Structures are given as C-alpha cells and as structure tokens.
C-alpha cells in the first residue's frame, strides 16, 4: 500500500477532472477561461469575438473591434478601454438587442444586426470619449466606464457638428453631460446590477433627442442629483491625485469653459511647506504639525489651475503668489477672505474654505 501511495504521488501522471453536466455555454466558457489562466490569458471578449468573426458577413469582427479599441485608446491623453467595453457598447447601442454579455446574446441574427450598425456604433462611442476627454476625464478617474454608454446613445442622434458647436443650448447640454457623469461616478450609481441599470436608461435616452435627459435618468435610477452633508464631508477628505479628486474639484467651477484648456490639480499652500522638518523649523508643536499634515493634501487645500497658471505658481508661498493674481481669483477658486494668508494661518484658512466648498457643492446643479 505504501508502494502504491508513493507511485500515485510521485510516478503516475494523473489528470484531475470533473464532469460538467450542464449545457449552459456561458458556464462552460467561464470554466474554460478559469482553467486557461495558466496559459495565454484570454478575456471573455476573446471567445465572443470568435463567435462574432464566424457570423459577420462582410467585415472581420476581430480585426474591426481590435482596431477600433486601439483607436479610442489614443484619444486625448490616452485610455485603456478593453474589447469588453467596445462589444458591450455595440450591444447597447444597437436597438432592440439584449445587453447581457453572454454567449446566448450573440446569435447570428444579433451579430448581423451589430455588423449592420457598426459604423454608427463606432462614431457614437468615439464621440462620447472625445467629449469626456475635453472635460478632463482620464483613464484614472473614469472609474465606471459604462456610464459613457447612455452618452454615446444620445450622441448617436445629434448632428455632426454638435461636439464643436458654440450654440448656447449645445454648450449647456454638454456641460450637463459632464456634470451628470461626475455625479454618477461620485455616487457610484453604476456600481452594481449594471445591466439592469443600463436597461432602465436605454428607453429614457431613446425618448428624447432635444437635450440629454439627466433628470429623467436620475429619477429612473433613484439617484439624487445633490449631495447631503455626510457625502460632502466624505468628498472633502479625498487627497490630491486620487481617482476622485479631479472630479470633486470640477464641482467647484460650474461656469468654467472646460473644452479650451487643460487643468491641473494644485496645492494652494505648496506641499513642500508641509515637510515635517520645515514645520518644526517654524516652531510648531507636534499637535499643530499633525493638524497641518492632516489637511494639506486634501480637497480643502486644492484648486484647478490651467497649465500656464500652474507653471507660474510653481512652489511660491501662497501669500506671496496671491498678490499677483487678478481681482476675481479668490472668488473663482473659493478662497476665503482673510487678513493674512501666510502658513501660520493655514488652519484658519482650512476651516473657512471648508464652509465655502460645502456651500458650493450644495448649490451644484444641472442647468
């Protein structure tokens, strides 16, 4: 028996297996992908692409989708959209197709329908990414990418010059799209049951082409388009350069023309002033140093500056740099009125600015 045990463990080349009796193709596919992780990694879309390639009549689905994915990832400063997003988008944007991402949705009839509408699908997805790129949405802060699909669906029905239009209604409409996306991302509105929520939004967007129906969508999703006190408190605690920081700061500039300039997150009081050795050199005690380091990197000490302004500021002390700014600078960036803006009054600045930002976020609205 010991000899047999030794042989089984060390000599015999066994294959472990179990029999899958279900004929559910999606379940079988999941098993295949899971067991294949030891080899070349395959995404769910790789398998579905094979199905699409076999059933498209005139175009090569694999080549088309791979090429288009590469193209949209080069928009703006670059993105990292995957084939899954593109194929999901194709299903969502092709009217009357199911949007569930599974093999049973990829029938010959459905795939041929996707092929027939492929060019307009590409235009809609590409236009939605071009639009959000101009508004400062990056690969980092676009944390729920499927939020773009209702926007792409809406853009399908807009005229060709809509994205570059300076007509006031178009500008307001695009600003509302930006604000709606920000709200959806910050509130995590598409964080779960995504297919159900996409199905709810689809007929709402289809029902209008005059304006982006943010209010109707939000009502359907039961998502408030305002922030309560606890939500605002949490928003103001986010740090510099995190995935939500740029989005939160965007709430503070409702009248800004986002499409003409690139904006950067900037520390109002320069971050090099908050090095422990520098704070100790100013004679601050440990308790004060702790408070300074708690706040300097949060939204309360951040603003959005354009490239040229950011470069001119560099690491100048805030009280010195402020004297070179125009008369509207403090109002534009929600800087509280104070007698002294030197670092010694940083905690007073934080408290007063918190009141201003809280007021601004509470008043944030879509036109």
Secondary structure, DSSP 8 states (H G I E B T S, - for coil): -HHHHHHHHHTS------------HHHHHHHHHHHGGGSS---HHHHHHHHHHHH-SSS-HHHHHHHHHHHHTTSTT-----HHHHHHHHHHHSTT-----SGGG--HHHHHHHHHTHHHHHHHHHHHHHHHHHTT--TTT---GGGHHHHHHHHTTS-TTGGG---HHHHHHHHHHHHHHHHHHHHTTTSS-HHHHHHHHHHHHHT-SSS--HHHHHHHHT--SS--HHHHHHHTT-BTTSTTHHHHHHTT-TT--TTS--EEEEESS-GGGGSHHHHHHTT--HHHHHHHHHHTTBGGGEEEEEHHHHHHHTT--HHHHHTTS-TTHHHHTT----S--SGGGHHHHHHHHHHHHHHHHHH----
